[in-house]
Amino acid sequence: MTASDARALATRLATLDPDALATLLDARHVAPSTSWMDFFDAADGLLDPAQLNRALADVSDVEAAALRDAVQSATPVDGPLRRPLAARALTDEDGTPYDAVAAALSSAATVETTPVVAGAAESDAASAERAFDAVASLADILHSATRTPLGRIGSGALSAGDRRRLVDAGAAASHDDADILVWIADEAGLLDGSERSWTVTETGTSWLDSRTVERWLKVADRLRDRLPPAVRSPEGGWRPLTEWPGAYPFDPAWPERVARLVAMLVQWAVLGPDGTPPTWAADLAEGGDADADALRALLPHEVDKVYLQNDLTAIAPGPLEPRLDLRLRTTARRESRAQAATYRFTAETIGAAFAAGETAASLTGFLTELSLTGVPQPLAYEIERAATRHGTLRVGPDRQGYTRLSGQRDLLDAINVDQALRPLGLIVDGDDLVTRTSVDTTFWMLADARYPILAVDADGAPRSVGRHDVAVTAPPETSASDRYRPLIETLRSSLSDDADAAWLERELDQAVRARATIDITVRMPDGSTRDVTLEAAGLGGGRLRGRDRAADVERTLPLSSIVSVRPV
């Protein structure tokens, strides 16, 4: 780093408005809590070799080539790249790379690249079939996460137990597919990852209520729009896939990241195994929209009716419309996910539907409208039987702040000795049981233990209890201007009317700290100048103290008489 570069950058930073300065600091990943006291500190920090090495990770292959050409030809970066490079303080406003940036480029190691796809081409119909399977699998994963959030380990990956659970349930064909589908759901905003779990978002709940083609389109658009800038094309699509491995030549994490991006696009059938989009998705690569009608024509026709059987099963003669599938699966367990899907009713699944808010009338009405064959007597009997049992136990808050459980004496006695329910800490209180555990937790522990439980409010009125809260849409991130406001205020408060004097004092202070030998030009009383070589020793009270090398004597010079400083 040269002093002239640092000074020029400091001067430039001081002229930026607060929003532009915040954007620059954000682009360079500067910690808002950094201890810079003035713009000279900021310039030194931004041109520090370690900081520049980190900044190079965000430099694309196109930008890197432009910077290298500018360094080799000693000409500024020209064209559309000048502004974004200058906005990240990698070049000055004219597009000339700073010397420190040139040095960082010359020493930076480029990452090793490998092809990101190596599969065979497939037909449009085969791609559409994969798209259908991907949508169905992701819907199954969201259904599962609605009942029980998916476990998340410290690295951010899906837990091994939930990976097995999804595969065993048929939601994913393999452990790798489970990982990729969860990545897709996260990227599309359908799942929200906290420290230890993945939870369905409001967007995910809405997505489940849409039809298959709309589901695919929403996720495909989101995956395309969230691609990193270096692989996007000017038209809004993406660059040829062969160029992706080298898109971020200095980012050591890029090979793993690009492999994940391509895996998601292939899994979602935005790309074929050979990296080529199917014909109906080709416009996505050019920044346009996929051909929804062409995709719809290749998918199985969705149905809105099922056959209800005497053996307590429901058979859909094709893919059931998502909104119907969503409700049917609250009262029956799906046993197969072929184009003719099978659902099975049991006392437990019907009881769970009542626990989730269904009534005998609402459930019978739904099934009557859904069925091509009416509601068979065995199923009607199970619904009636579940309705009779449901609500024989009630749980809700009492006036003393406890959770109160009331109902049939024999059931309460059984609950009180049920070892699986010991964590509730139930205590006998007259004819009831009470606990300090929340109503919702108590309700679901009893429901999972297959007790006919009904949740009520403080007035005794029945209420629906969601097993898990939907992840609330996160509030907008704090803007860069807000995050960096304290730091920028500190920097701007350091501004003085005499920038030259401030810079001179900084150079002298650094020389003193390093005990450096410097050449100083001093203005004499008669107006002439004289050069003095000093070993800087102290600075204070408006004076510089040091040993004159030529005369071997200690000198003290007023700062007002020093014209310039140069390292020896």
C-alpha positions as CSV (number, residue, x, y, z in Angstrom):
1,M,0.0,0.0,0.0
2,T,1.4,3.4,-0.9
3,A,0.8,6.5,1.2
4,S,-0.6,8.3,-1.9
5,D,-3.2,5.6,-2.4
6,A,-4.3,5.6,1.2
7,R,-4.5,9.4,1.3
8,A,-6.4,9.5,-2.0
9,L,-8.9,6.8,-0.8
10,A,-9.3,8.6,2.6
11,T,-10.1,11.8,0.8
12,R,-12.6,10.0,-1.5
13,L,-14.3,8.2,1.4
14,A,-14.7,11.6,3.2
15,T,-16.6,12.9,0.2
16,L,-19.2,10.1,0.0
17,D,-22.6,10.6,1.4
18,P,-23.5,8.4,4.4
19,D,-25.6,5.9,2.3
20,A,-23.0,5.4,-0.3
21,L,-20.3,5.0,2.3
22,A,-22.5,2.4,4.2
23,T,-23.0,0.5,0.9
24,L,-19.2,0.4,0.3
25,L,-18.5,-0.8,3.9
26,D,-21.2,-3.4,3.5
27,A,-19.9,-4.6,0.2
28,R,-16.4,-5.1,1.8
29,H,-17.9,-6.9,4.8
30,V,-16.5,-4.4,7.3
31,A,-17.7,-5.1,10.8
32,P,-19.9,-2.3,12.0
33,S,-18.1,-2.5,15.4
34,T,-14.6,-1.9,13.9
35,S,-12.5,0.6,15.8
36,W,-11.7,3.0,13.0
37,M,-11.4,6.6,14.3
38,D,-11.0,8.6,11.1
39,F,-11.0,8.2,7.3
40,F,-7.3,7.5,7.3
41,D,-7.9,4.5,9.5
42,A,-10.7,3.4,7.1
43,A,-8.4,3.8,4.0
44,D,-5.7,1.8,5.7
45,G,-8.1,-0.9,6.7
46,L,-9.6,-1.2,3.2
47,L,-6.2,-1.5,1.6
48,D,-4.9,-3.9,4.2
49,P,-3.6,-7.1,2.5
50,A,-5.7,-9.4,4.8
51,Q,-8.8,-7.4,4.2
52,L,-8.2,-7.3,0.4
53,N,-7.7,-11.1,0.3
54,R,-11.2,-11.4,1.8
55,A,-12.6,-8.9,-0.6
56,L,-11.2,-10.8,-3.6
57,A,-13.5,-13.7,-2.7
58,D,-16.4,-11.6,-4.0
59,V,-14.6,-10.6,-7.2
60,S,-16.0,-12.4,-10.3
61,D,-13.8,-13.9,-13.0
62,V,-14.9,-11.1,-15.4
63,E,-13.9,-8.4,-12.8
64,A,-10.6,-10.2,-12.0
65,A,-9.7,-10.2,-15.7
66,A,-10.5,-6.5,-16.0
67,L,-8.4,-5.6,-13.0
68,R,-5.4,-7.7,-14.3
69,D,-5.7,-6.1,-17.7
70,A,-5.7,-2.6,-16.1
71,V,-2.7,-3.4,-14.0
72,Q,-0.7,-4.9,-16.9
73,S,-1.6,-2.2,-19.3
74,A,-1.4,0.7,-16.8
75,T,-4.8,1.9,-18.0
76,P,-8.0,2.3,-16.0
77,V,-10.8,-0.3,-16.0
78,D,-13.3,1.0,-18.6
79,G,-16.9,0.2,-19.4
80,P,-19.7,-1.2,-17.1
81,L,-17.2,-2.7,-14.6
82,R,-15.6,0.6,-13.6
83,R,-18.4,1.7,-11.3
84,P,-19.0,-1.5,-9.3
85,L,-15.2,-1.9,-8.7
86,A,-14.8,1.6,-7.6
87,A,-17.9,1.2,-5.4
88,R,-16.0,-1.5,-3.5
89,A,-12.8,0.6,-3.2
90,L,-10.9,-1.8,-5.5
91,T,-10.1,1.0,-7.9
92,D,-10.2,4.8,-7.7
93,E,-13.1,6.7,-9.3
94,D,-11.3,6.7,-12.6
95,G,-11.0,2.9,-12.6
96,T,-7.3,2.6,-11.7
97,P,-6.6,-0.3,-9.3
98,Y,-4.9,0.7,-6.1
99,D,-1.4,-0.6,-5.7
100,A,-2.4,-2.8,-2.8
101,V,-5.2,-4.4,-4.9
102,A,-2.7,-5.1,-7.7
103,A,-0.4,-6.8,-5.1
104,A,-3.2,-8.8,-3.7
105,L,-4.2,-10.0,-7.2
106,S,-0.7,-11.0,-8.0
107,S,-0.4,-13.2,-4.9
108,A,-4.0,-14.5,-4.8
109,A,-4.4,-18.3,-5.3
110,T,-7.2,-19.3,-7.7
111,V,-9.5,-22.1,-6.7
112,E,-9.3,-25.4,-8.6
113,T,-12.3,-25.9,-10.9
114,T,-14.1,-29.1,-11.9
115,P,-17.1,-29.6,-14.2
116,V,-20.4,-29.2,-12.4
117,V,-22.5,-31.7,-14.5
118,A,-21.6,-34.9,-16.1
119,G,-24.9,-36.5,-16.9
120,A,-26.7,-37.6,-20.1
121,A,-29.4,-35.6,-22.0
122,E,-33.0,-36.4,-21.3
123,S,-36.3,-35.7,-23.1
124,D,-38.7,-32.9,-22.1
125,A,-41.2,-35.5,-20.9
126,A,-38.5,-37.1,-18.6
127,S,-37.7,-33.7,-17.2
128,A,-41.4,-33.0,-16.6
129,E,-41.7,-36.3,-14.7
130,R,-38.7,-35.3,-12.5
131,A,-40.3,-31.9,-11.9
132,F,-43.6,-33.6,-10.8
133,D,-41.7,-35.9,-8.5
134,A,-39.7,-33.0,-7.0
135,V,-42.8,-31.0,-6.3
136,A,-44.5,-34.0,-4.7
137,S,-41.4,-34.8,-2.6
138,L,-41.0,-31.2,-1.4
139,A,-44.7,-31.1,-0.5
140,D,-44.3,-34.2,1.6
141,I,-41.3,-32.7,3.3
142,L,-43.3,-29.6,4.2
143,H,-46.2,-31.7,5.4
144,S,-43.8,-33.6,7.7
145,A,-42.2,-30.3,8.9
146,T,-45.7,-28.9,9.6
147,R,-46.3,-31.8,12.1
148,T,-42.8,-31.9,13.5
149,P,-40.0,-29.4,12.7
150,L,-37.0,-30.9,10.9
151,G,-33.9,-31.2,13.0
152,R,-30.9,-28.9,12.1
153,I,-27.4,-29.6,13.2
154,G,-24.6,-27.0,13.9
155,S,-23.4,-26.9,10.3
156,G,-26.9,-26.0,9.1
157,A,-27.5,-29.4,7.5
158,L,-30.5,-31.6,8.0
159,S,-30.1,-33.9,11.0
160,A,-29.3,-37.6,10.3
161,G,-32.4,-38.8,12.1
162,D,-34.7,-36.6,10.0
163,R,-32.9,-37.5,6.9
164,R,-33.7,-41.2,7.6
165,R,-37.3,-40.3,8.5
166,L,-37.9,-38.5,5.3
167,V,-36.5,-41.4,3.2
168,D,-38.4,-44.0,5.2
169,A,-41.6,-42.1,4.7
170,G,-41.1,-41.9,1.0
171,A,-40.7,-38.1,0.9
172,A,-37.2,-38.4,-0.6
173,A,-35.7,-41.2,-2.6
174,S,-32.3,-40.9,-0.9
175,H,-30.4,-39.1,1.9
176,D,-28.8,-36.9,-0.7
177,D,-32.2,-36.0,-2.2
178,A,-33.5,-35.1,1.2
179,D,-30.6,-32.7,1.8
180,I,-31.1,-31.1,-1.7
181,L,-34.8,-30.7,-1.3
182,V,-34.4,-29.0,2.1
183,W,-31.8,-26.7,0.5
184,I,-34.4,-25.9,-2.2
185,A,-37.1,-25.2,0.4
186,D,-34.8,-22.9,2.3
187,E,-33.6,-21.0,-0.8
188,A,-37.3,-20.6,-1.9
189,G,-38.3,-19.3,1.5
190,L,-40.6,-22.3,2.2
191,L,-38.6,-23.4,5.3
192,D,-37.0,-21.2,7.9
193,G,-33.8,-22.5,9.6
194,S,-33.3,-21.6,13.2
195,E,-30.4,-22.8,15.3
196,R,-31.8,-26.3,15.8
197,S,-34.7,-26.8,13.4
198,W,-36.3,-26.1,10.1
199,T,-39.9,-24.8,10.3
200,V,-42.5,-24.2,7.6
201,T,-43.0,-20.5,6.8
202,E,-46.1,-18.6,5.9
203,T,-44.8,-18.7,2.3
204,G,-44.5,-22.5,2.6
205,T,-48.0,-22.9,3.9
206,S,-49.3,-20.8,1.0
207,W,-47.2,-22.8,-1.4
208,L,-48.8,-26.0,-0.2
209,D,-52.2,-24.6,-1.2
210,S,-51.3,-24.0,-4.8
211,R,-51.4,-26.4,-7.8
212,T,-48.5,-28.5,-9.1
213,V,-47.4,-26.3,-12.0
214,E,-47.7,-23.1,-9.9
215,R,-45.6,-24.8,-7.2
216,W,-42.9,-25.6,-9.6
217,L,-42.9,-22.2,-11.2
218,K,-42.6,-20.3,-7.9
219,V,-39.6,-22.3,-6.8
220,A,-37.9,-22.3,-10.2
221,D,-38.2,-18.5,-10.4
222,R,-36.9,-18.1,-6.9
223,L,-33.9,-20.4,-7.5
224,R,-33.0,-18.4,-10.7
225,D,-33.4,-15.0,-9.1
226,R,-31.2,-15.9,-6.1
227,L,-28.2,-17.1,-8.2
228,P,-25.0,-15.2,-7.3
229,P,-24.3,-12.2,-9.5
230,A,-21.2,-13.7,-11.1
231,V,-23.3,-16.5,-12.8
232,R,-26.2,-14.3,-13.8
233,S,-26.4,-12.9,-17.4
234,P,-27.1,-9.3,-18.2
235,E,-30.6,-10.3,-19.4
236,G,-31.5,-11.7,-16.0
237,G,-30.9,-15.4,-16.7
238,W,-27.6,-17.2,-16.3
239,R,-24.3,-17.7,-18.0
240,P,-23.4,-21.0,-19.7
241,L,-22.9,-23.7,-17.1
242,T,-19.4,-24.4,-18.3
243,E,-18.4,-21.0,-17.0
244,W,-19.8,-21.4,-13.5
245,P,-16.9,-23.3,-11.8
246,G,-14.5,-20.3,-12.4
247,A,-17.0,-17.6,-11.7
248,Y,-15.4,-16.7,-8.3
249,P,-11.8,-17.6,-8.9
250,F,-10.5,-16.5,-5.4
251,D,-13.3,-17.8,-3.2
252,P,-12.3,-21.1,-1.6
253,A,-15.9,-21.9,-0.7
254,W,-17.1,-21.5,-4.3
255,P,-16.5,-25.1,-5.5
256,E,-18.8,-26.5,-2.8
257,R,-21.3,-23.7,-3.3
258,V,-21.6,-24.0,-7.0
259,A,-22.0,-27.8,-6.7
260,R,-24.9,-27.2,-4.4
261,L,-26.5,-24.6,-6.7
262,V,-26.3,-27.0,-9.7
263,A,-27.6,-29.9,-7.6
264,M,-30.7,-27.8,-6.7
265,L,-31.4,-26.8,-10.3
266,V,-31.0,-30.4,-11.5
267,Q,-33.2,-31.8,-8.7
268,W,-35.9,-29.2,-9.5
269,A,-35.7,-30.1,-13.2
270,V,-34.7,-26.5,-14.1
271,L,-31.7,-28.3,-15.7
272,G,-31.4,-31.7,-17.1
273,P,-28.6,-34.1,-15.9
274,D,-26.4,-32.7,-18.7
275,G,-26.9,-29.1,-17.5
276,T,-29.3,-28.2,-20.4
277,P,-32.7,-26.8,-19.5
278,P,-35.7,-28.7,-20.9
279,T,-37.4,-26.9,-23.7
280,W,-40.3,-25.7,-21.5
281,A,-37.8,-24.1,-19.1
282,A,-35.3,-22.7,-21.6
283,D,-36.5,-19.2,-21.3
284,L,-35.6,-19.1,-17.6
285,A,-31.9,-19.2,-18.7
286,E,-32.5,-16.1,-20.8
287,G,-34.2,-14.1,-18.1
288,G,-37.8,-15.0,-19.2
289,D,-40.5,-17.2,-17.8
290,A,-40.9,-21.0,-18.1
291,D,-43.6,-22.2,-20.5
292,A,-46.3,-23.2,-17.9
293,D,-48.7,-24.5,-20.6
294,A,-46.0,-26.8,-22.1
295,L,-45.1,-28.2,-18.7
296,R,-48.8,-28.7,-17.7
297,A,-49.4,-30.7,-20.9
298,L,-46.6,-33.1,-19.9
299,L,-47.8,-33.6,-16.3
300,P,-50.4,-36.1,-15.1
301,H,-53.9,-34.6,-14.9
302,E,-54.9,-33.6,-11.3
303,V,-58.2,-35.0,-10.0
304,D,-60.7,-33.7,-7.5
305,K,-62.4,-36.9,-6.5
306,V,-61.4,-40.2,-4.8
307,Y,-62.9,-43.7,-4.3
308,L,-63.7,-44.3,-0.6
309,Q,-63.4,-48.1,0.1
310,N,-65.0,-50.3,2.8
311,D,-61.5,-51.2,4.0
312,L,-61.1,-47.6,5.3
313,T,-58.9,-46.5,2.4
314,A,-59.3,-43.7,-0.2
315,I,-57.9,-44.2,-3.7
316,A,-57.2,-41.2,-5.9
317,P,-57.3,-42.1,-9.6
318,G,-54.6,-39.5,-10.3
319,P,-52.6,-36.8,-8.5
320,L,-55.1,-35.2,-6.1
321,E,-55.5,-31.5,-6.2
322,P,-53.1,-30.0,-3.6
323,R,-55.8,-28.2,-1.6
324,L,-57.8,-31.5,-1.3
325,D,-54.7,-33.6,-0.6
326,L,-53.7,-31.1,2.1
327,R,-57.0,-31.5,3.9
328,L,-57.4,-35.3,3.3
329,R,-54.0,-35.9,4.9
330,T,-55.2,-34.2,8.1
331,T,-57.6,-37.2,8.6
332,A,-55.9,-40.1,6.8
333,R,-52.4,-41.4,6.4
334,R,-51.1,-41.5,2.8
335,E,-49.7,-45.0,2.1
336,S,-48.4,-44.5,-1.5
337,R,-47.5,-41.6,-3.7
338,A,-47.9,-43.1,-7.1
339,Q,-50.2,-41.4,-9.6
340,A,-53.0,-43.4,-8.0
341,A,-52.3,-42.5,-4.4
342,T,-53.8,-44.4,-1.5
343,Y,-54.8,-43.0,1.9
344,R,-55.8,-45.0,5.0
345,F,-58.2,-43.9,7.7
346,T,-57.6,-45.2,11.3
347,A,-59.1,-44.3,14.6
348,E,-55.9,-42.4,15.4
349,T,-55.9,-40.4,12.2
350,I,-59.6,-39.5,12.6
351,G,-59.0,-38.6,16.2
352,A,-56.1,-36.4,15.1
353,A,-58.4,-34.6,12.7
354,F,-60.9,-33.9,15.5
355,A,-58.0,-32.6,17.6
356,A,-57.0,-30.3,14.8
357,G,-60.5,-28.8,14.7
358,E,-62.6,-31.0,12.5
359,T,-66.1,-32.1,13.6
360,A,-68.1,-35.2,12.6
361,A,-70.3,-32.9,10.4
362,S,-67.5,-31.1,8.8
363,L,-65.5,-34.2,8.1
364,T,-68.4,-36.2,6.8
365,G,-69.4,-33.2,4.5
366,F,-65.9,-33.0,3.1
367,L,-65.6,-36.7,2.4
368,T,-69.1,-36.8,0.8
369,E,-68.1,-34.0,-1.6
370,L,-64.7,-35.6,-2.3
371,S,-65.9,-39.2,-2.9
372,L,-67.1,-40.7,-6.1
373,T,-68.7,-43.6,-4.1
374,G,-70.2,-41.9,-1.1
375,V,-69.0,-42.5,2.5
376,P,-68.9,-46.3,3.2
377,Q,-70.6,-47.5,6.4
378,P,-67.4,-48.7,8.1
379,L,-65.8,-45.2,7.6
380,A,-69.0,-43.5,8.8
381,Y,-68.9,-45.7,11.9
382,E,-65.3,-44.8,12.7
383,I,-66.1,-41.1,12.4
384,E,-69.1,-41.4,14.7
385,R,-67.1,-43.5,17.2
386,A,-64.2,-41.0,17.2
387,A,-66.7,-38.1,17.6
388,T,-68.3,-39.9,20.6
389,R,-64.9,-40.4,22.3
390,H,-63.5,-37.0,21.3
391,G,-63.8,-34.4,24.1
392,T,-64.2,-36.9,27.0
393,L,-61.0,-35.2,28.2
394,R,-60.6,-31.5,28.2
395,V,-57.5,-29.4,28.8
396,G,-57.3,-25.6,29.2
397,P,-56.2,-22.8,31.5
398,D,-57.8,-22.3,34.9
399,R,-58.2,-19.1,36.9
400,Q,-55.1,-19.8,39.0
401,G,-52.7,-19.9,36.0
402,Y,-52.4,-23.7,35.9
403,T,-53.3,-26.0,33.0
404,R,-56.3,-28.0,34.1
405,L,-57.3,-31.5,32.8
406,S,-60.8,-32.7,33.4
407,G,-63.0,-35.5,32.2
408,Q,-63.9,-39.2,32.8
409,R,-62.5,-40.4,36.1
410,D,-61.1,-43.7,34.6
411,L,-59.2,-41.8,31.9
412,L,-57.8,-39.3,34.4
413,D,-56.7,-42.2,36.6
414,A,-55.0,-43.8,33.7
415,I,-53.3,-40.6,32.7
416,N,-52.0,-40.0,36.3
417,V,-50.1,-43.3,36.2
418,D,-49.0,-43.2,32.6
419,Q,-45.2,-43.2,32.7
420,A,-45.0,-41.5,29.2
421,L,-46.7,-38.5,30.7
422,R,-44.6,-38.0,33.8
423,P,-42.7,-35.0,32.3
424,L,-46.0,-33.1,32.6
425,G,-45.8,-33.2,36.4
426,L,-49.5,-33.7,36.8
427,I,-51.0,-33.2,40.3
428,V,-54.4,-34.3,41.6
429,D,-56.7,-31.3,42.4
430,G,-60.1,-32.4,43.4
431,D,-61.7,-34.2,40.5
432,D,-59.2,-32.9,38.0
433,L,-55.4,-33.0,37.2
434,V,-53.4,-29.8,37.0
435,T,-49.9,-29.0,35.7
436,R,-47.6,-26.0,35.1
437,T,-46.9,-27.2,31.6
438,S,-48.5,-25.1,28.9
439,V,-51.9,-26.0,27.5
440,D,-50.6,-26.7,24.0
441,T,-47.8,-28.9,25.1
442,T,-50.1,-30.9,27.5
443,F,-52.7,-31.2,24.7
444,W,-50.2,-32.7,22.2
445,M,-48.6,-35.0,24.6
446,L,-52.0,-36.5,25.4
447,A,-53.0,-36.5,21.8
448,D,-49.8,-38.4,20.8
449,A,-50.5,-40.9,23.6
450,R,-53.9,-41.4,21.9
451,Y,-56.2,-40.0,24.6
452,P,-59.4,-38.4,23.3
453,I,-58.4,-34.9,24.3
454,L,-60.1,-31.6,23.5
455,A,-58.5,-28.2,24.0
456,V,-60.7,-25.4,25.5
457,D,-60.2,-21.8,26.3
458,A,-60.6,-20.1,29.7
459,D,-64.4,-20.0,29.2
460,G,-64.6,-23.7,28.3
461,A,-65.2,-23.2,24.6
462,P,-63.4,-25.6,22.2
463,R,-60.4,-24.2,20.4
464,S,-58.1,-25.6,17.7
465,V,-54.4,-26.2,18.7
466,G,-51.7,-26.0,16.1
467,R,-49.0,-28.5,16.7
468,H,-46.2,-26.1,15.8
469,D,-46.3,-22.4,15.0
470,V,-45.6,-21.4,11.5
471,A,-42.4,-19.6,11.2
472,V,-43.2,-15.9,11.1
473,T,-41.8,-14.1,8.1
474,A,-38.7,-12.4,9.3
475,P,-38.7,-8.6,9.4
476,P,-36.7,-6.8,6.8
477,E,-33.0,-6.8,7.5
478,T,-31.6,-3.6,9.0
479,S,-30.3,-1.4,6.2
480,A,-26.6,-0.9,5.7
481,S,-27.1,2.8,6.5
482,D,-28.6,1.9,9.9
483,R,-26.0,-0.8,10.7
484,Y,-23.0,1.5,9.9
485,R,-24.5,4.8,11.3
486,P,-22.4,4.8,14.5
487,L,-19.2,4.0,12.6
488,I,-19.9,6.6,9.9
489,E,-20.7,9.3,12.6
490,T,-17.3,8.5,14.2
491,L,-15.5,8.8,10.9
492,R,-17.2,12.1,9.9
493,S,-16.7,13.6,13.3
494,S,-12.9,13.3,12.7
495,L,-13.0,15.6,9.6
496,S,-11.0,18.9,9.9
497,D,-10.8,22.0,7.8
498,D,-7.2,21.3,7.0
499,A,-7.0,17.8,5.5
500,D,-3.4,18.3,4.5
501,A,-2.3,19.0,8.0
502,A,-4.3,16.0,9.3
503,W,-2.6,13.7,6.8
504,L,0.8,15.1,7.6
505,E,0.3,14.5,11.3
506,R,-0.9,11.0,10.7
507,E,2.2,10.2,8.6
508,L,4.5,11.6,11.3
509,D,2.6,9.6,14.0
510,Q,3.1,6.4,12.1
511,A,6.8,7.2,11.6
512,V,7.2,7.7,15.4
513,R,5.4,4.5,16.2
514,A,7.7,2.6,13.9
515,R,10.8,4.6,15.0
516,A,11.3,5.1,11.2
517,T,13.9,7.2,9.5
518,I,12.2,9.8,7.2
519,D,13.1,12.7,4.9
520,I,11.4,15.9,5.9
521,T,11.1,19.1,3.8
522,V,11.1,22.1,6.2
523,R,10.1,25.6,5.3
524,M,12.6,28.1,6.7
525,P,11.8,31.6,8.1
526,D,13.1,33.2,4.9
527,G,10.6,31.1,2.8
528,S,13.2,28.7,1.4
529,T,13.0,25.0,2.1
530,R,15.5,22.5,3.5
531,D,15.5,18.7,3.5
532,V,16.4,17.0,6.8
533,T,16.7,13.2,7.5
534,L,15.4,12.4,10.9
535,E,14.9,9.3,13.0
536,A,11.4,10.1,14.3
537,A,11.3,9.8,18.1
538,G,8.3,11.7,19.4
539,L,5.3,13.8,18.5
540,G,3.4,16.1,20.7
541,G,2.5,19.7,21.5
542,G,2.5,20.6,17.8
543,R,6.2,19.5,17.4
544,L,8.2,16.6,16.0
545,R,11.2,15.4,17.8
546,G,14.0,13.2,16.2
547,R,17.7,12.7,15.7
548,D,19.2,14.5,12.7
549,R,21.2,11.7,10.9
550,A,23.6,14.1,9.2
551,A,24.5,16.3,12.2
552,D,23.9,13.5,14.8
553,V,22.0,15.9,17.1
554,E,18.4,15.9,18.5
555,R,16.1,18.3,16.7
556,T,12.6,19.5,17.5
557,L,10.6,20.9,14.6
558,P,7.2,22.7,14.7
559,L,4.7,20.9,12.6
560,S,3.7,24.2,11.0
561,S,7.1,24.4,9.3
562,I,7.0,20.8,7.9
563,V,6.0,20.8,4.2
564,S,6.2,17.1,3.4
565,V,7.3,13.7,4.7
566,R,8.8,10.8,2.7
567,P,10.1,7.5,3.9
568,V,13.8,6.9,3.4
